[in-house]
């Protein structure tokens, strides 16, 4: 599979769709380097002396920004006929913003204060990032034929996971080997990440997006479609979309309530090193690789609804095992297992939302979905950090709460089902 993926990525093609897919594969390979580095953000804040609450803000703050700006940014992009420069320049601005991170320990002598400003800056960087997220999701639907989306999404995620797995181990080993010069080791890491991720921006700009004249704008849609794009007319959420939002909101509580506490628990309680954190990230991404291969094939034979119901059924195992067994080796194993399950949820939920939304409304509908995810990602880590402060609950108790909500979310997907048309769900059966 890996050989075929490499051949598909690098062989020349005159077909616009094939070139776009190749560029999407290449850009995500470069993006994986910065992604692996960003995964050490909370470790950097913790080692600078950040409190549990500040670390929770690192997780929840970006989500708050995204929740506030998601829908307005989607409507702003929807009012523009040419999305490409807005989307990709916003991403580039966010990535270049990481160049300020290495300067913070130099500008602020007190490391705890530097940690706070580091978190604030990461939160602010998510303002341009949200323009990219909503616009890019909608743009993927324009540049990738519907029958190939699941395949391309899964292959992009596999490439990302391979890159993050490799780079996480390399970066973790580097940080641990050079821990005597902290924070210089982290500063070098961030500079390296920004420079290499420019390759991602280069390939993104080579993507050929359909001519704006062929997009669903006010000038070329029917009267009823134009009304859907009018900013002062709210887009109606269909019953399946409302059920999807409600089910996923409950499930997201389980995914996010303990999100900021994992590294705190590993570093402060289990004394994990940066090298172990890198190995843990690598193991998780190896699970993701296996998961995307497995679920992409399973979803050729089953519906996206089945994928969500089945994958969510097993994710509770990870937080519960962390709470029950404070052992780094057991955590590595269960983290590997749960990341085989997550791609099933991600592939199924993304394709379900894209199929439920009308093309003219897709960017706004996705912004509603992303806003819901971000509201949960903002509130729940703060609640989790607050609950962890109670002696009777502590961090393991929050892990059990996370597991309970994951189970509840899975039950909702099973009994409050989100159904899409059989033809739309069967679109994944086509071979790329």
N, C-alpha and C positions, 0 to 999 in steps of 0.2 A: 504493500500500500504506500509506504513512504517513497519508494523508487518511482512509482507511477505519479505520485503527487509532485515530486521534483521534476519529472519529465514534463508534466502538464504546465508547471510553473515557468520553466525556462525555455521551452520550445517556441520558436517564432510562430505567429499566426496573423493572417490578414483579416480575420473576423473580429469585429469590434467587441462583441460580447466576450470572446475568448481572451482578447487583450485586457479588457477590464478585469476579468477574473484573475488573470495572471498578476496584474498590478495590485489587486486586492490581497493576493497571497504574499507578494513581495513586501508590501507596506506593513502587513501585520508581523512579518518576521523582524523588521527593524523596530516596530513598536513594542515587541516583546521584551526588548532589552530595558527600555525605560519602565515597562510594566513590572519587571522583576525588581528593579531598583525601588520603585514606588511602594512595593510590598514591604519594604523595610522602614517606611515612614513612622509607623507607630513605635518600632524598636528604637529609632533615632530619638523620638520624643521621650520615650521612657528612660533611655540612657542619659538624656540631658537633665532628667529629674522631674518630668511632667507627672502630675497627680493622675489618679484614675479618672477624675472628672475632665481634665484637660485631654486625656487620651480618648475619652468618650466623645468629646467635641470634635476631635480629628475624624471620627467616624460619622457623627451626626451632622456636623456643620456643613460639609459639602452637600449632604442630602437636603438640608434646609434651603440652601441657595438654589439647588436644582428644583425643589418643590415650588419655590416662589417664582422662578424665572422660566420654568418649563413651558407652561401654556403661553405666556406672552411671547417668548422667543419663537415658539412654533407658529403663532399667528403672524409674527413679524416676517418669518421666512415664507409663510404662505402668501404674503402680499408681494413678494419679490419673484419676478419671473425667472431670474438666474440665481439659484441657490449656491452654486459651487464656490464662488469666492468667499461668501459669508461663512460657509461651513468650514472650509479648510483653513482660512486665515484665523478663525477663532481658535481652532485646534493648535495652530502654530503659536499663537500668542500664549496659550496656556502652557505649552511645552517650554517655550523660552522663559516663562516665568519661574521655572525651576532653577534658573541660573542665580536667582536671588538667595536660594536656600543656603548655599555654601558660605554666603557673606554674613548670614545672621550671627553665627558664633563669633565672628570677627568684630561685628558692630556692637554686640551686646555682651558684656563681660559675664554677667550673671547667667549661668546656664539654664536655670529654671525659667527666668524671664525670656531667654532665647527660645526655649521650648514652647512657651505660650505664643510668642510671635510667629514661630514656625507653623503652629497649628492655624493661627489666624490667616497667614498667607496662603496656606494650602486651601483653606475654605474659600478665600477670595478668588483663587485660580479657577474655581469651579463655575464662575460666572461665564467666562468665554467657553468653557467646556460644555455647558448645557446647550449652547447654540449648535455645537457640533453634534451632540448626541441625538437630538430630535431630528435634525436635518439629515444626518448620515443614515439613520434608520430608514427614513422615507426614501432617500436617494438610492439605497440598496435595492428597494423594490422597483426602481426605474431602470437600473443598469443590469439587474440579474433577472432572467425570465423566471416566472413563478414556479415552473416545474423543476428548476435547478437550485432554488434558494436554500432548501434544507441541506443539500449536498455542499454547496459553497459555504454556508454558515458553519457547518460542522468542520469542514477542512480548514477554514480560517481559524477556528477555535483550536483545532489540533496543532496548527503551526504556532499559534500563540502559546499554547501549553508546552510544546517542545522547547521553544525559546526561553520561556520563563523557567522551566525545569532546569535547563542547562545553566542559564545565567544565575539563577538563585543559588545554586551550589557554588558557582565560581565567586559570586559576590559575597556569599556567607563566609567562604573560606578566606577571602581577601580581608573582610572586616575583622574576622577573628585573629588572623595572622598579624594584622596591623592595629590591634586594639590598644596597644601602648601609646599610639599617637592620636587617640580620639580627641576631638572630633574630626581631625584631618582626614582620617580614613573615609568617613562618610562624605566629607566635602568633595574628595576626589571622585567618589562613586557618583554623586549627583552630576558633576560636570561631564563625566564620561557618558552618562545616560542621555543628557541633553544633546551632546554632539552626535551621538549615533542615531538618535531618533529622527534626526533631520532626513535620513534616508526614507523614513516612512512618509514624511510630508512630500518629498520629491515624487514618489510613486503615486500618492493620492492625487497630486495635481496632473498626472498623466492620464487619469481616468477620463474617458469620454462619456459625458452625461448627455442624455437626449436633448435635442434642440429645445430651448425654452418655448418656441412656437408650438411645439407638440405637447407641452405640459398642460395640465388642467388649470388654466388661468381664466380670468374673467373674459378674455377676448375670444377664446375658442371653445367655451363650454356652452351647453344648452342652458336655457333660462333657469331650470330647476337646479342645475349644478352650480350656476353662478350664485344662487341664494345660499348654498352650503359654504361658499367661500366668503360670504359677507361677514365682516368682523363683528357687527353688532347683532348677528343672528346666531344664537347658540346652537351648536351641533348636538343633536339628540343622541343619547346613548341607548342603544338597543338593549332589550332584556338579556341576551347572552353576554354582551359586553359588561353590563352591570353585575351579572353573576360572576364573571371572570374577575372583575375588580374586587368584589367582596371576598371571594375565596382566596385570591392571592394576597389580599391585605392581611387576612388572618395568618396565612402561611408565612408571610414576611415577618410577622412578629417573632415567630420561632427562629427565623434566619438571622435577625438583626439584634435581638434583645441582648445577646451575649457577645456580639461581634467585637466590641472594643475590649472585652475582658480576656480573650484568649491569650494574646501576647503578654498582657499584664500577669496572668496566671503562670504562663510558661517562664517568663523572665524573673519575676519577683518571688514566686512561690516554688517553682520547680527548678530554678537556676539554669535555665536553658542558655546556651551560648549562641552567638551570631551564626556560627557554623551549623548548629542544630537547626536554627530557624531557616537557614538556607536549604538544608536537607528536607525539612518539613514542607517547605514551599515546593521543592522539586518533587517530592513524593505525591503531594496533592495534585500537581500538574500532570504527573504520569497517570494518575487516576483519571484526570480530565481527558487525556488523550484516549485512553481505553474507553472511557464513557462515551465520547463523541463517536468513535468508530462503532461501538455497540449499538447506541441509540439511533444513529442515522440508519443503520440496517434494520433495526426493529421497527422504525417508523415507516419503512417501506411497506410493511405488512399490517401495521396497526394505525389507528387514528391518533391525532395529536391529543385528543381527550384521554385516550387510553394511556398515552405516554405520561401525561401529567399525573393521572391517578396512580399509576404504577410507580413512577420515580419518587414521588413525594412520600410514598408509603415507608421508605427505608431511611430517610435522612435524619430522623430523630436519634438514630443510633450514635452518631458522633457526639453531640453535646452531652448526652446521658453518660456515655463511656468516659468522657473527660471528667465529669463530676464524680463518677464512681471509682475510677482508677487513675490516681495521680502519678502516672508512669509515662515517661516520654516515649518509650518504645511502643507501648500500647496506643498512645496518641498517634504515632506515625502510621500504624496499621489502620486504625479507624478513620483517620483523615484520608488515607488512600481510598478506602471503601466508599466513603460518603461522596467523594469527588467523582466516582464512577456514576453515581446517581444524579448529581446536579445537572449534567448536560441533558439528561432526559427532560428535566423540568424546563431548562432554558430553551432547548430546541422546540419543544411542544408549545410553550407559552408564547414565544415570539411568533411562531407561525400561526397560532390560533388568533392572536391579535391582528396580524397582517391580513388574515383571511376574513375576519369579522368586519374590518373597517372598509368603507367605500374608498376607492382610489383617491377621489377628490378631497376626502376628509382624513386621509391616513396620517398625515403629520400631526394634526390636532388630536386625533384619537390616541396616537402613540404618546402624545404629550400628557394626556390624562392618565394613561397607564404608568408612564414614568413618574408623574407627580405623585401618584399613589405609592409607588415603590419608595420614592424619596421622602415622603411624609413618614412612612414607617421607619426608614433608615435614619431619620432625624430624631424621632421621639424615642424609639426603642432602646438605642444604646445609652441614652441619658437615663432612662428608667432603669435599665440593667445596672448601670454604675451606681445609681441611687440604692437599688435593692441590695447590691453587693456590700454596701456599707453597714447593713444590719448584721449583727453577730449571728443571729439565728438563721440567716439565709446564706450570707457570704457568696463567693464566686461559684462554688459547686452547686449551690441552691439555684442560682440563676441559670446554670446549665440545664438543670432539670426542668425549669420553667420553659426554657427554649425548646426542649424536646417535646413537652406537652403541647405547645402551640403548633409545632410541626405536625404532630399526629392529628390535631384538630383540623388544621388546614387540609391535610390529606383526606380526612373524612368528608369535609365540605366538597372537595372536588369529586368525591365519589357519589354523594347524595344530593348535591346542588349542582348538577352537571352543566357544563358549557358545551353545547352542541353546535357544530358547524356543518355546512353542507358536505355530503359525502364526497362530492367531486373536488371540493377544495382540500379536504383532508387527504384525499388520495393523490394530490399533486406531487407528494414526495416520492411516489413510486417510480416516477420517471428517472432514468439513469442519466447522470451528468455526462 
